[in-house]
Amino acid sequence: MRNYSYIRYILIICILAVIVVCPACTKDLPTVQNIINEQQERTLEPLEIIISHNQNVNTPEDIAAHAMQSKLQELLGQQATVTVYADYQMGNAREQIEAMQLGRIHITIQPVSIAASFVDDMKVFLLPYLFSSNADEVKTILDSSLEKEALERIGMRENTTGVSGLGLWFGGYKLFMFHGEDHKNIHSPADFQGLQIAVPDNALLEAQYRHWGAKTVAMDSVAVYGALAQHIADGSEATASQIVSNYLYEVQHNIVQAYHSPEVYVILTNTDWFMSLPSDVQTAIIEAEQYGKEKLYEALAMQEPLYLETIRQTKGMRYDVLDEKEQTAFRTAVQSLYVEQLAGNAWQLEYVERMKEYFE
């Protein structure tokens, strides 16, 4: 005990000696005020917001993403730096959602065909002939209480997926595409017999084509051009924007508008990140999402007719639109798909019935 007191006494003397003899030695030691100042500086650092999507630059989806960016910068000013990464800069669609789960991306705009792998309830938006062939009606339902309910369902899965939904966007109707060197186009499910169709890795889409008599091969959208060019696949489906921006019209001879399904995008955010934000920033993000949707629809109205004209004017191209009788044949062939895909999920079954009622 006596030795301990002695050592303590010597240490105190040494410290005092350093302070007296070398006051300069202590001048760089942090003070309470210095610590407070550093914390304030860190607090003032702009919030980084990264937005991603998997469509090409200057497409309607890219225009919408940049509209979100500009609106957020307008609302938040120097509080935030907002960056948009298009195409495959942040990986493919699945990888972008996974990166968002890890917090590397904060907001991502993705087709429900990919998002449904993370949130099963999103597959209701993939059911063929669920939506009207009237684009304005589709836009309306994707901006109604039904949209809000679907987004809340995403939130209910947040403990397992780490994502929440901000909005649902209409990206145009998907078109059938085929080689069709003999210029025989698809006008009935029987015309699908023996064809192999490239689709995203999604069970519902694969089942859809099986009901029409086709085989499927799952692949990422970036691989579709090569698969069609090398005849690994006989056809695929994509919007007019996707066909033109990815030059798919170069390796296809027949395009068919069947109005079987719209391309629906879901805007997702990392739940933990979003909930950690101040309420005014959350409000700004929600407002920016709505602004992005408005600009998407403006861009679609301007660009889609140009895309379709490019497709029609391509040498050797045949472009057909199915009449109501032909659409009914396709619709009838997939009716059992609804029960197969939604069986056991009361919410999905009930939600689909309400969507049907809306379009009737």
C-alpha positions in Angstrom: 0.0 0.0 0.0 2.9 2.3 0.9 4.6 1.5 -2.4 1.4 2.3 -4.4 1.1 5.8 -2.7 4.8 6.5 -3.4 4.4 5.6 -7.1 1.3 7.8 -7.4 3.1 10.7 -5.8 6.0 10.4 -8.2 3.6 10.3 -11.3 1.9 13.5 -10.1 5.2 15.3 -9.7 6.3 14.3 -13.2 3.0 15.5 -14.8 3.3 18.9 -13.0 6.9 19.2 -14.1 5.9 18.7 -17.8 3.2 21.3 -17.5 5.5 23.9 -15.8 8.6 23.2 -17.9 6.9 22.6 -21.3 3.5 24.3 -21.6 3.8 24.1 -25.3 3.5 20.3 -25.0 -0.2 20.6 -23.9 -1.3 23.2 -26.4 -2.5 20.6 -29.0 -4.5 18.6 -26.5 -8.2 18.7 -27.4 -10.4 20.9 -25.3 -14.1 20.5 -24.7 -14.8 23.4 -27.1 -12.7 21.8 -29.8 -14.6 18.5 -29.5 -17.9 20.4 -29.7 -16.7 22.3 -32.8 -15.7 19.1 -34.5 -19.1 17.5 -33.8 -20.8 20.6 -35.3 -18.7 20.4 -38.4 -19.5 16.8 -38.9 -23.2 17.6 -38.4 -23.0 20.2 -41.1 -21.6 17.7 -43.7 -24.1 17.3 -46.5 -26.2 14.2 -46.5 -25.3 11.8 -49.3 -28.2 10.4 -51.3 -27.5 7.8 -54.0 -30.3 7.0 -56.5 -30.0 4.1 -58.9 -31.9 2.5 -61.7 -31.1 -0.1 -64.5 -32.4 1.7 -67.6 -30.3 3.5 -70.2 -29.4 7.2 -70.0 -32.0 9.6 -71.4 -34.8 7.1 -71.3 -38.0 8.2 -69.5 -37.0 6.3 -66.4 -33.6 8.1 -66.4 -35.3 11.5 -66.9 -37.6 10.7 -63.9 -34.6 9.7 -61.7 -32.8 13.0 -62.5 -36.1 14.9 -61.9 -36.1 13.3 -58.4 -32.5 14.4 -58.0 -33.1 18.0 -59.0 -36.2 18.3 -56.8 -34.3 16.9 -53.8 -31.5 19.4 -54.4 -34.0 22.2 -54.7 -35.8 21.2 -51.5 -32.7 20.4 -49.4 -30.1 22.8 -50.8 -26.7 22.3 -49.3 -28.1 19.8 -46.7 -27.6 17.1 -49.3 -25.6 15.9 -52.3 -27.8 13.7 -54.6 -26.3 11.5 -57.3 -28.0 9.3 -59.9 -26.4 6.2 -61.2 -28.0 4.8 -64.4 -27.9 1.6 -66.4 -25.5 -0.9 -64.9 -23.2 1.5 -63.1 -24.2 0.0 -59.8 -24.7 -3.6 -61.0 -27.7 -5.3 -62.4 -31.2 -4.8 -61.0 -30.9 -7.5 -58.4 -27.5 -6.3 -57.3 -28.7 -2.8 -57.0 -31.5 -3.9 -54.6 -29.0 -5.9 -52.6 -26.6 -2.9 -52.5 -29.5 -0.8 -51.1 -30.2 -3.4 -48.4 -26.5 -3.0 -47.4 -26.8 0.8 -47.4 -24.6 1.5 -50.4 -27.5 2.8 -52.4 -30.3 4.8 -50.7 -33.1 4.8 -53.3 -33.5 2.5 -56.3 -36.0 2.4 -59.1 -36.6 -1.2 -60.3 -39.1 -3.3 -62.3 -41.4 -5.4 -60.1 -40.3 -8.5 -62.0 -37.0 -8.2 -60.1 -38.4 -6.6 -56.9 -40.9 -9.5 -56.5 -37.9 -11.8 -55.6 -37.4 -9.6 -52.5 -41.1 -8.8 -51.7 -43.4 -11.5 -52.9 -46.5 -9.3 -52.9 -45.1 -7.3 -55.8 -45.9 -10.2 -58.1 -49.5 -9.2 -58.3 -48.4 -6.4 -60.7 -47.0 -9.0 -63.1 -50.2 -10.9 -63.7 -51.0 -10.9 -67.4 -54.2 -9.0 -68.4 -54.8 -7.8 -64.9 -54.4 -4.1 -66.0 -56.5 -2.2 -68.5 -55.1 -1.4 -72.0 -55.9 2.2 -71.2 -52.6 3.8 -70.0 -54.4 6.6 -68.2 -56.4 4.1 -66.1 -53.1 2.3 -65.2 -51.5 5.5 -64.1 -54.5 6.4 -62.0 -54.6 3.1 -60.1 -50.8 3.4 -59.5 -51.5 6.7 -57.8 -54.5 5.7 -55.7 -55.2 4.1 -52.3 -54.3 0.7 -53.9 -50.8 2.0 -54.5 -50.5 3.1 -50.9 -51.8 -0.3 -49.7 -49.2 -2.1 -51.8 -46.4 0.1 -50.5 -47.5 -0.6 -47.0 -47.2 -4.3 -47.7 -43.6 -3.7 -48.7 -43.0 -2.0 -45.3 -44.5 -5.1 -43.5 -41.6 -7.1 -44.9 -39.0 -4.7 -43.7 -37.6 -6.9 -41.0 -36.6 -9.5 -43.5 -35.8 -7.4 -46.6 -34.6 -4.1 -45.2 -36.6 -2.2 -47.8 -39.6 0.1 -47.9 -41.6 1.4 -50.8 -41.9 5.0 -51.9 -44.0 4.7 -55.1 -45.2 2.7 -58.1 -44.6 4.0 -61.6 -46.1 3.0 -65.0 -43.3 2.6 -67.6 -45.3 1.7 -70.7 -46.7 -1.6 -72.0 -44.4 -4.5 -72.7 -44.4 -5.8 -76.3 -43.8 -9.3 -77.6 -40.6 -9.6 -79.7 -39.7 -12.5 -82.0 -37.2 -13.4 -84.8 -40.0 -14.4 -87.2 -37.8 -14.5 -90.3 -40.9 -16.0 -92.1 -42.8 -12.9 -91.0 -45.3 -15.0 -89.2 -46.3 -13.0 -86.2 -47.9 -14.1 -82.9 -51.7 -13.8 -82.9 -52.8 -16.6 -80.7 -51.3 -18.8 -77.8 -50.8 -21.6 -80.4 -48.3 -19.4 -82.2 -46.0 -19.7 -79.1 -45.7 -23.5 -79.5 -42.0 -24.5 -79.8 -40.6 -21.0 -79.1 -38.1 -20.3 -76.3 -38.7 -16.9 -74.7 -36.0 -15.0 -72.7 -37.5 -13.7 -69.4 -36.2 -12.4 -66.1 -35.6 -14.9 -63.4 -39.2 -14.8 -62.2 -41.4 -17.8 -61.6 -44.7 -16.0 -62.5 -43.3 -14.8 -65.9 -42.0 -18.3 -66.7 -45.4 -19.8 -65.8 -47.1 -17.2 -68.0 -45.3 -18.3 -71.1 -45.8 -22.0 -70.3 -49.6 -21.3 -70.2 -49.2 -20.0 -73.7 -47.3 -23.0 -74.9 -43.7 -21.6 -74.9 -40.5 -22.6 -73.1 -38.5 -20.0 -71.2 -34.9 -19.3 -70.5 -34.1 -17.0 -67.5 -31.5 -14.3 -68.0 -30.6 -10.7 -67.0 -31.9 -8.0 -69.4 -28.3 -7.1 -70.4 -27.9 -10.6 -71.9 -31.1 -10.5 -74.0 -29.5 -8.8 -77.1 -26.8 -11.5 -77.4 -29.3 -14.3 -76.7 -31.5 -13.1 -79.5 -28.7 -12.4 -81.9 -27.3 -15.9 -81.4 -30.7 -17.6 -81.4 -30.3 -18.9 -77.9 -33.8 -17.4 -77.5 -36.5 -17.0 -80.1 -38.1 -13.9 -78.5 -38.6 -11.8 -75.4 -40.7 -9.0 -74.1 -39.8 -5.3 -73.4 -41.3 -1.8 -73.6 -40.8 0.3 -76.7 -38.3 2.4 -74.7 -36.3 -0.7 -73.8 -36.4 -2.1 -77.3 -35.0 1.1 -78.9 -32.5 2.1 -76.1 -31.0 -1.5 -76.1 -31.1 -1.8 -79.9 -33.2 -5.0 -79.6 -34.9 -4.0 -82.9 -31.7 -4.9 -84.7 -32.1 -8.6 -83.8 -35.9 -8.9 -84.0 -38.2 -9.0 -87.0 -41.6 -9.1 -85.4 -43.1 -6.9 -82.6 -46.6 -7.4 -81.2 -48.6 -5.1 -79.0 -50.8 -7.5 -77.0 -51.5 -5.1 -74.0 -50.8 -8.2 -71.8 -48.8 -6.3 -69.1 -47.4 -2.9 -68.3 -43.9 -2.4 -67.0 -44.4 -1.4 -63.4 -41.5 0.1 -61.5 -41.3 0.2 -57.7 -39.3 2.9 -56.0 -37.5 1.3 -53.0 -35.5 2.8 -50.1 -33.4 1.3 -47.4 -35.7 1.3 -44.4 -33.1 1.9 -41.6 -31.6 4.8 -43.6 -34.9 6.4 -44.3 -36.2 6.1 -40.8 -33.0 7.7 -39.4 -33.6 10.9 -41.5 -35.1 14.1 -40.1 -38.8 14.4 -40.9 -38.2 17.3 -43.3 -35.8 15.2 -45.3 -38.3 12.3 -45.4 -41.0 14.7 -46.6 -38.6 16.0 -49.3 -37.9 12.5 -50.6 -41.6 11.7 -50.8 -42.3 14.9 -52.7 -39.4 14.2 -55.0 -40.7 10.7 -55.8 -44.1 12.2 -56.8 -42.3 14.8 -59.0 -40.2 12.1 -60.6 -43.4 10.2 -61.5 -44.9 13.3 -63.1 -41.8 13.8 -65.2 -41.7 10.1 -66.2 -45.2 10.4 -67.6 -44.4 13.6 -69.5 -41.3 11.9 -71.0 -43.3 8.8 -71.9 -45.9 10.9 -73.7 -43.2 12.6 -75.8 -40.8 9.7 -76.4 -42.9 6.6 -76.7 -44.5 7.6 -80.1 -41.0 8.2 -81.4 -39.8 4.8 -80.1 -42.7 3.1 -81.8 -42.0 4.9 -85.0 -38.4 3.8 -84.9 -39.5 0.2 -84.5 -42.1 0.4 -87.4 -39.6 2.1 -89.7 -36.9 -0.6 -89.2 -36.2 -2.4 -92.4 -37.8 -5.8 -92.4 -39.8 -5.2 -89.2 -43.4 -6.2 -88.8 -45.4 -4.5 -86.1 -48.9 -5.8 -85.2 -51.5 -4.9 -82.6 -53.7 -7.7 -81.4 -57.5 -7.0 -81.7 -59.9 -7.6 -78.8 -60.7 -11.2 -79.9 -57.0 -12.1 -80.1 -56.4 -10.6 -76.7 -59.3 -12.5 -75.2 -57.7 -15.8 -76.3 -54.4 -14.9 -74.5 -56.4 -13.7 -71.5 -58.4 -16.9 -71.3 -55.3 -19.1 -71.5 -53.8 -17.6 -68.3 -56.8 -17.5 -66.0 -55.8 -20.5 -64.0 -52.4 -18.8 -63.5 -54.0 -16.4 -61.0 -55.1 -19.2 -58.7 -51.8 -21.1 -59.1 -49.6 -18.1 -58.2 -51.8 -16.5 -55.5 -53.1 -19.6 -53.7 -52.6 -19.5 -50.0 -52.2 -15.7 -49.8 -55.4 -14.1 -48.8 -54.2 -10.5 -49.2 -52.9 -11.1 -52.8 -56.2 -12.8 -53.9 -58.3 -10.0 -52.4 -56.1 -7.2 -53.7 -56.3 -8.6 -57.3 -60.1 -8.8 -57.1 -60.3 -5.2 -56.1 -58.0 -4.3 -59.0 -60.2 -6.2 -61.4 -63.2 -4.3 -60.1 -61.5 -1.0 -60.7 -60.9 -1.8 -64.4 -64.4 -3.3 -65.1 
